[in-house]
């Protein structure tokens, strides 16, 4: 995963999901950046203007971990 201080141009990205969506506070979002290198293709933004970029393989690993319940302690804390 790569973290950079400058935000990508979100208008050039393909949106996949918005997390929350019940407000107008700049909810976290998940995007695909088709122009990015393979290791930076998935972009996850937060509601503070930061972002993380990762490969599709890294994102798939995250999804697998979530489906297996390994992230459940985070949401129950």
Secondary structure, DSSP 8 states (H G I E B T S, - for coil): -B--SS---GGGSEEEEES--SSSS---EEEE-TTS-GGG-EEEE-TTS-EEEE-HHHHHHHHHHHHTTTTHHHHH-
